[in-house]
Each structure stands twice: as structure tokens, then as C-alpha cells.
Amino acid sequence: MSQKKLKIAVVGAGMGGLAVAATLRKVGIDVEVFEQASRFGRIGAGIQMMPNSMKVLRGIGVEERLRQVAFAPFSHLNRDGYTGELMRELPMPEALYGAPYLCMHRADLHDALASAVPSDIIHLNKKLTGLNQAGGVVTLKFADGTTATADAVVGADGVHSLVRDIVVGPDAPVHKGRIAYRAVFESKLMGGFDIGPSRTKWWGTDRHIVIYYTTKSKSELYFVTSVPEEAGWMTKESWSAKGNVEELRAAYGDFHQDVRNVLNACPDCHKWAILEREPLPNWSNGRVVLLGDSAHPMTPYMAQGAATSIEDAAILARCLDAVQGDDVEGAFKRYEAHRKPRTSVVQAISSANTWMKGGESDTSWLYGYDAWNADLDRPAANPNTSKAA
């Protein structure tokens, strides 16, 4: 436990922000979380928690809560989008990587993370406008005219991070001509059709669709796609823009009947641009550090965006705990040195959209990683570093 009591301000109360609040408190650090939204909404989207992130969630005490509500797929199943032919299957028994693989609604994961921190440390309606570092203290300024101070700040404010702009300067996202449709809807709308026991990715020549249940009872399912579209359609990521379900069905009109069964039952959908960013030169500036999407935003193709944010949270807490409240800047550098090699590789593989298509033989470097026990002085596991750190 930390001997010199640190006070950390976390900007953003999404998955990464709540996860790092929970891991920091676990090692005895005081935390305050500042979120610009006025409330937490139930955004209609699914999310996959792989064994690597589930180990962190186990450590902060929310694993059992998630097991009660989430769907546990038998495998990662990859099929040809047109013929249905099996391309690759990776069974995901808990014994394989030391933790379960669960699929759930994003709101259920967010609720679980929120349950791991006291509600009175989460401050809503706090839109950050600036940061100032002086004398070992960071002052946060908010749009409502209020301020707060902390020994250090964690920027977990997502792909449009103001903290990132402060740390490394503004960066422009890159649109490579891909958009995504997504929807969550009740399984009963499919009239008895069962999508099967696995999370299935259906691969087409220039598009794909991932389909899975989000509830233990299989009462609800989710899909997310990636299709080509002109870059001018949208210039900013948005989870709330409505999509045209008829356009969506047409985009997959030549796909396997199982896919069309799902899309024909879908009542409506959302649509957003898939924007990318290059790995950052550094993740910290003095006593301000980045985490999750703020540091390494990813395409959704490996289902590792939230997962790597949650991994970050455990490593950052361990690095700060190790300095006993003293060398905060050194702790941030150690955190970055361990995490950046891994997240950069995941970013690149996800961008290329090649994961589980059939090429890689070793998946243990990704799913077997344990952020609670990894060697902090070795780069985190990735295909270019022989074994998991």
C-alpha cells in the first residue's frame, strides 16, 4: 500500500476511467473521477471481455456479477460470409487462459465497474477545459467555472481526449473509408432462429459482421459490421447516429442465410465512421498520463479497445503503488514502457483486420496476459517479444 497518500484525478468515467479508479483504490490511492456527461445512458451496443481483461475485473471484484448476466461463448468462430464454411475456430474454455470469455451489453459492464467505486467520487457535468501543473500539483479547470486539484491526472476521456491534446498536441483522426453498423435487439424477434453457442465473425471480401448474444439467457443479441463507404459520410465517431436498416440489409444481401436471418429481424440500427489514429510518441507529460482510448484508440476488429484500457488500469495502479507515492513521473514512464509495445501491436493488427482470419498460430500472448502479475520491467506480451511478460 502507498505510504505517501496520493490523490489522483481521473478524467472520464467510461470503461477505462472507472476501471482505473477501481484499481487505484485497490492499492490505497485516493481517487476522484470527473465526467462531462450529465448521466450514464444505456447505449445500445455489445462488448466482449476476453480472459486478459477478465483477470483485471476479477481483481477488482466484479467478475461474479458479470457471470450472472453475460453470455459465455463456446468459441471464437470464423466463417466464410457467403458459404458459411468454417475458416477457424478457437474454443475458449476458462482453463485455457485462466479466466472466462464473456459477451455482454456495454451498460452491464459499465454498471459493474461503477459498482466497484463509491458513487460519491464520481462527479458528473464536469467538462474539462484545461490543466495546469505547478509545484507538484495539477489543477483541473471545468466548463462550469469550478476547479479541482490532484497530485496527478489520468486522462481516460476517450478518442476525443482533451487530455491527449494537452499531453501531445491535437491530432487528426484518419478515415480509411470504413463505417460500421450495429444493433442490439431481442432474440425473440428472430422467430426461434438460434445464432449458435459461439461468437461468430462472418468474413466477406471487403466487409464482415460479428454476431453474438449479450445475455446469459440469450434473450438479446448484438451485431457489429464493417463496410466500405465514402470518407465524407461522417468525420467524427458517433455512437448515436441512426443508420438505415434497409441499406444495411442490402450491404449483406449476398451473405449466408444465417446472417440475413439476423439482419431481417433487426428493427433498426446505428451507424458510425471508423476513424483511426497512429500510436502516440508518448503517453505522459509531467504528472498527467493517458490511458485507454486516449492513449491508443483502436478499430473494433479485435475486441480489444476496452480490454486494453482495463489492462492499462491494473498496470498503472501497480506502477504508482510501487513508488510509494513519490516518483509519480517515473511511475508513468514505467507504465508506458511496459504497455506501449503491446498496445501498438494490437492497434496494428486490429487496423489490418487480420486477427483470427487464419494466419496466427499463437493467441496466448493476447488472451493469456495477466496485468496483475506481469513483470513491470519488461515490455508487455506481444508477438515480437517471445513470451508474456
C-alpha positions in Angstrom: 0.0 0.0 0.0 1.2 3.5 -0.7 2.9 5.2 2.2 2.5 8.7 1.0 -1.2 9.1 0.2 -1.6 10.2 -3.4 -4.7 11.9 -4.7 -5.4 11.1 -8.4 -7.9 12.8 -10.6 -9.4 10.7 -13.4 -10.9 12.5 -16.4 -13.6 10.4 -17.9 -16.0 7.8 -16.4 -16.1 5.3 -19.2 -14.8 1.8 -19.0 -11.1 2.8 -18.7 -11.9 5.6 -16.3 -13.9 3.5 -13.9 -11.5 0.6 -14.1 -8.5 2.8 -13.2 -10.5 4.4 -10.4 -11.1 0.9 -9.0 -7.6 -0.4 -9.4 -6.1 2.8 -7.9 -8.3 2.4 -4.9 -7.3 -1.2 -4.6 -3.7 -0.1 -4.0 -4.7 2.5 -1.5 -4.7 5.7 -3.6 -7.4 8.4 -3.3 -9.3 9.0 -6.5 -11.8 11.5 -7.8 -13.5 10.9 -11.2 -14.7 13.8 -13.4 -17.1 13.1 -16.3 -18.6 15.6 -18.7 -21.9 13.7 -19.2 -24.9 14.5 -17.1 -25.8 10.9 -16.6 -24.9 7.4 -17.7 -27.1 6.1 -20.5 -27.8 2.6 -21.8 -26.2 2.9 -25.2 -27.3 0.0 -27.4 -24.1 -1.9 -28.0 -22.5 -5.2 -27.0 -19.0 -5.7 -25.8 -16.6 -8.7 -25.4 -14.5 -9.2 -22.4 -11.6 -11.6 -23.1 -9.7 -13.5 -20.5 -6.9 -10.9 -20.4 -9.3 -8.2 -19.2 -11.5 -10.5 -17.1 -8.4 -11.2 -14.9 -8.3 -7.5 -14.1 -12.1 -7.4 -13.5 -11.6 -10.4 -11.2 -9.1 -8.4 -9.2 -11.5 -5.5 -8.6 -14.3 -7.9 -7.6 -16.8 -7.7 -10.4 -16.3 -11.0 -12.2 -19.1 -12.8 -10.5 -21.5 -10.0 -11.2 -20.7 -10.2 -14.9 -21.0 -14.0 -14.9 -24.6 -13.7 -13.7 -25.7 -11.6 -16.7 -23.3 -12.2 -19.6 -23.2 -14.8 -22.3 -20.2 -17.2 -22.3 -19.5 -18.2 -25.9 -18.1 -21.6 -26.6 -15.6 -20.3 -29.1 -14.3 -17.6 -31.5 -15.9 -18.9 -34.6 -14.9 -17.6 -38.0 -16.9 -18.4 -41.1 -16.9 -17.5 -44.8 -19.6 -14.9 -45.1 -21.1 -16.4 -48.3 -20.8 -20.1 -47.9 -20.7 -20.5 -44.1 -17.6 -22.6 -44.4 -15.6 -22.9 -41.2 -12.4 -20.8 -41.5 -11.1 -21.1 -38.0 -12.4 -21.9 -34.6 -10.8 -21.2 -31.2 -12.6 -22.8 -28.3 -12.4 -20.5 -25.2 -12.7 -22.8 -22.1 -11.8 -20.9 -18.9 -9.0 -23.3 -18.3 -7.2 -22.3 -21.5 -6.3 -18.8 -20.4 -7.2 -18.7 -16.7 -10.4 -16.6 -17.0 -13.7 -16.7 -18.8 -14.6 -15.1 -22.1 -17.9 -13.2 -21.7 -20.1 -11.2 -24.1 -22.5 -8.6 -22.6 -24.3 -5.3 -23.1 -21.9 -2.4 -22.6 -24.2 -0.9 -20.0 -23.9 -4.1 -17.9 -20.1 -3.8 -17.9 -20.3 -0.1 -17.1 -22.7 -0.8 -14.2 -20.3 -3.4 -12.8 -17.3 -1.1 -13.0 -19.3 1.7 -11.4 -20.2 -0.7 -8.5 -16.5 -1.1 -7.8 -16.1 2.6 -6.8 -18.1 4.7 -4.4 -20.7 6.8 -6.2 -19.6 10.0 -4.3 -16.2 10.1 -6.0 -17.8 10.3 -9.5 -18.6 13.9 -10.4 -20.9 14.4 -13.4 -21.3 17.5 -15.6 -17.6 18.2 -15.3 -16.4 19.1 -18.8 -12.6 19.6 -18.7 -11.4 22.9 -20.3 -7.7 22.9 -19.1 -5.0 21.6 -16.9 -2.2 23.4 -15.1 0.9 21.8 -13.5 2.8 23.7 -10.9 4.7 22.7 -7.8 3.9 19.0 -7.9 0.1 19.8 -8.1 -2.2 19.6 -11.1 -5.2 22.0 -11.3 -8.1 20.9 -13.4 -10.5 23.6 -14.8 -14.0 22.8 -15.8 -16.6 24.4 -18.1 -18.9 25.2 -15.1 -16.2 27.5 -13.7 -15.1 25.1 -10.9 -11.6 23.7 -10.4 -10.1 20.7 -8.6 -6.5 19.8 -7.6 -4.7 16.5 -7.5 -1.2 15.1 -7.3 -1.6 13.7 -10.8 -4.2 13.3 -13.5 -5.2 10.3 -15.6 -6.7 11.1 -19.0 -9.3 8.4 -19.7 -11.5 10.7 -21.8 -11.7 8.6 -24.9 -11.0 9.1 -28.6 -11.7 12.8 -28.5 -9.5 13.3 -25.5 -8.7 16.9 -24.4 -6.1 15.5 -22.0 -4.3 13.9 -25.0 -4.4 17.2 -26.8 -2.7 18.8 -23.7 -0.1 16.0 -23.4 0.9 15.6 -27.1 -0.9 18.3 -29.0 -4.0 17.9 -31.3 -4.0 15.0 -33.7 -6.3 14.4 -36.6 -8.1 11.1 -36.9 -7.8 9.2 -40.2 -10.8 7.9 -42.0 -9.9 4.9 -44.2 -13.3 4.6 -45.8 -14.9 2.2 -43.4 -18.1 2.6 -41.5 -19.9 0.3 -39.0 -23.5 -0.6 -38.4 -24.5 -2.0 -35.0 -27.7 -3.0 -33.2 -28.9 -4.8 -30.0 -32.3 -6.3 -30.2 -34.4 -9.0 -28.6 -33.8 -12.6 -29.8 -37.5 -13.4 -29.9 -37.8 -11.2 -33.0 -35.9 -13.9 -34.9 -38.9 -16.3 -34.5 -37.0 -19.1 -32.9 -33.8 -18.9 -35.0 -30.7 -19.5 -32.8 -27.4 -18.0 -33.8 -25.5 -20.8 -32.1 -23.2 -21.1 -29.0 -20.3 -19.1 -30.3 -19.4 -15.5 -31.1 -19.3 -15.7 -34.9 -17.4 -13.5 -37.3 -18.6 -13.8 -40.9 -15.9 -12.7 -43.4 -16.7 -11.2 -46.8 -14.3 -9.9 -49.5 -14.5 -6.3 -48.3 -16.7 -6.5 -45.3 -17.5 -8.5 -42.2 -20.2 -8.9 -39.5 -19.7 -10.2 -35.9 -22.8 -11.6 -34.1 -23.2 -12.8 -30.5 -25.7 -13.0 -27.6 -25.3 -10.4 -24.9 -27.2 -12.1 -22.1 -26.8 -15.3 -20.2 -30.4 -16.2 -21.1 -29.7 -15.5 -24.8 -32.7 -13.1 -24.7 -30.8 -10.4 -26.6 -28.2 -10.3 -29.4 -25.8 -7.9 -30.9 -24.1 -7.4 -34.2 -21.5 -5.0 -35.5 -20.2 -4.7 -39.1 -17.5 -3.0 -41.1 -18.3 -2.0 -44.7 -16.7 0.4 -47.1 -18.2 3.8 -47.5 -17.0 7.2 -48.8 -14.9 9.1 -46.2 -17.2 12.2 -46.4 -20.1 10.5 -44.8 -19.0 11.3 -41.3 -15.9 13.0 -39.9 -16.4 12.2 -36.2 -17.0 9.0 -34.3 -20.6 8.8 -33.0 -22.4 6.1 -31.2 -25.8 7.7 -31.6 -26.2 8.3 -35.4 -29.1 6.4 -36.8 -28.4 4.0 -39.7 -30.8 2.8 -42.5 -31.6 -0.8 -41.8 -32.6 -1.4 -45.5 -29.2 -0.1 -46.6 -27.6 -2.5 -44.0 -29.6 -5.5 -45.3 -28.6 -4.6 -48.9 -24.9 -4.4 -47.9 -25.1 -8.0 -46.8 -27.7 -9.3 -49.3 -25.3 -11.9 -50.7 -24.2 -13.2 -47.3 -25.2 -16.5 -45.8 -28.8 -17.0 -44.9 -27.9 -17.1 -41.2 -26.6 -13.6 -41.4 -29.6 -12.5 -43.4 -31.9 -14.0 -40.8 -30.4 -11.8 -38.1 -30.5 -8.6 -40.3 -34.0 -9.3 -41.4 -35.2 -9.5 -37.8 -33.3 -6.3 -36.8 -35.8 -3.4 -36.3 -33.3 -0.5 -36.5 -29.6 0.2 -36.3 -26.9 2.8 -35.7 -24.1 3.7 -37.9 -20.7 5.4 -37.3 -17.4 6.1 -39.0 -14.4 4.0 -38.1 -11.7 6.5 -37.5 -8.1 5.6 -36.7 -5.0 7.3 -35.2 -1.4 6.5 -35.2 0.4 5.4 -32.0 1.4 8.4 -29.9 5.1 9.4 -29.3 4.5 9.5 -25.6 1.7 8.9 -23.1 2.6 11.4 -20.3 3.7 14.9 -19.6 4.9 15.6 -16.1 2.1 14.5 -13.8 -0.5 13.9 -16.5 -0.8 10.5 -18.1 -3.1 8.9 -20.7 -5.0 5.6 -20.5 -7.1 3.5 -22.9 -8.6 5.2 -26.0 -7.0 8.4 -25.1 -3.6 6.8 -25.5 -4.2 4.0 -28.1 -7.6 4.2 -29.8 -8.3 1.1 -31.9 -10.6 -0.2 -34.6 -13.1 -2.7 -33.1 -11.9 -5.6 -35.1 -10.0 -7.5 -32.3 -12.5 -6.5 -29.5 -9.5 -5.1 -27.5 -10.4 -1.4 -27.1 -12.0 -1.6 -23.7 -9.9 -4.7 -22.8 -6.6 -3.0 -23.2 -8.0 0.1 -21.3 -8.8 -2.3 -18.4 -5.3 -3.8 -18.7 -3.8 -0.3 -18.6 -5.7 0.4 -15.3 -4.1 -2.5 -13.4 -0.6 -1.8 -14.7 -0.9 2.0 -13.9 -2.1 1.2 -10.4 0.8 -1.2 -9.8 3.4 1.3 -11.1 2.1 4.0 -8.8 1.9 1.7 -5.9 5.5 0.7 -6.4 6.8 4.2 -6.0 5.1 4.6 -2.6 3.7 8.0 -3.5 7.0 9.5 -4.6 8.3 9.3 -8.1 4.9 9.8 -9.9 6.5 10.8 -13.2 8.8 7.8 -13.1 5.8 5.5 -12.5 4.1 7.0 -15.6 7.2 6.3 -17.7 7.4 2.7 -16.4 3.7 2.2 -17.2 4.2 3.4 -20.7 7.4 1.4 -21.3 5.5 -1.8 -20.3 2.2 -1.1 -22.1 3.1 0.7 -25.3 4.7 -2.2 -27.2 1.7 -4.4 -26.6 -1.0 -1.8 -27.4 0.9 -0.6 -30.5 0.9 -4.2 -31.9 -2.8 -4.7 -31.1 -3.5 -1.4 -32.8 -1.7 -2.5 -35.9 -3.3 -6.0 -36.1 -6.7 -4.6 -35.4 -6.3 -1.9 -38.1 -5.3 -4.6 -40.6 -8.3 -6.7 -39.6 -6.4 -10.0 -39.8 -6.9 -11.4 -36.3 -8.3 -14.9 -36.3 -8.6 -15.0 -40.1 -6.3 -18.0 -40.1 -2.7 -16.7 -40.1 -1.6 -16.5 -36.4 -0.9 -19.8 -34.5 -0.3 -18.3 -31.0 -3.1 -16.4 -29.3 -1.7 -16.9 -25.8 0.3 -13.6 -25.9 -3.0 -11.8 -26.2 -5.5 -13.7 -24.1 -3.0 -15.2 -21.6 -1.7 -11.8 -20.4 -2.2 -11.1 -16.7 -1.8 -7.5 -15.8 -1.8 -8.2 -12.1 1.3 -10.4 -12.3 3.1 -9.2 -15.4 6.8 -8.2 -15.0 6.6 -4.4 -14.9 10.2 -4.0 -16.1 9.7 -6.0 -19.3 7.6 -4.9 -22.3 4.1 -6.4 -22.2 3.5 -9.5 -24.2 3.2 -9.2 -27.9 4.2 -11.3 -30.9 7.6 -9.6 -31.1 8.6 -10.4 -27.5 8.9 -14.1 -27.2 6.6 -14.8 -24.2 4.2 -13.0 -22.0 5.8 -10.6 -19.6 
